Amino acid sequence: MHPSALDNGKLFFATYLEAGSDTLVLDIGAQDVNGSLRQLVPPGARYLGLDFVAGRGVDLVLEDPYQLPFADGTADVVVSSSCFEHIEMFWLMFNEILRVLKPHGLFYLNAPSNGDFHRYPVDCWRFYPDAGDALVRWANRSGYQPALLESFTTYQRLDVWNDFIAVFVKNVACVDRHAARMLDGLDRYMNGRRYGVEGIQNPHTASEDGAKLHLLTGHSKPQS
């Protein structure tokens, strides 16, 4: 797990989970590669690491990548970091996550918005600023009523990755149970969205790498 992914995971837990709460957290893509979200879960939470292959940090190997072995409404929180780009039909997994969440349950998604080709065992997707809204619309067509609480893209930290972050609540009727936002704890971000707020905050059309290229070549003025 790259440095910004760890930073983002830490901020998610600090924003949305209280220490000491009896919370069941399912982690999809939990294999410990230079760290995992397991080490960031608040004290008192119950953590279960799921992955598609056995490895360090994996408590349960999924036999079917699109079927979670849990009853409806089991989990309080589902997290997934640096995994959705490797799921060929990630929209099916998104529905499964909604199924196993409690009505007020949260899904935290961290997926690359850019970065190197890296096969574990495949590398299929990158996520742009409209991805969170698109997933909500897909879920609506599938019979669910989630809400996107917030989404944004982070700046690079010590490597090439810009992370797309999105936080969903399973049922839009439970939005008011989650008042805090990760965005309030960030000094810099790109293309932010907040539930109930129109438009994109800190809009950027160029990627961070694209902005750096513009500065080097002097072809145009990059966005700040």
Secondary structure, DSSP 4 states (H G I P E B T S, - for coil): --HHHHHHHHHHHHHH--TT---EEEEES---SS--GGGGSPTT-EEEEEESS--TT-SEE-SSTT--SS-TT-EEEEEEES-GGG-TTHHHHHHHHHHHEEEEEEEEEEEESS-----SS-------TTHHHHHHHHHHHTT---EEEEEEEPPP-SSS--EEEEEEES-GGGGGG----GGGG-S--EEEEETT--S-BS--SS-HHHHHHHHHHTSSPPP-
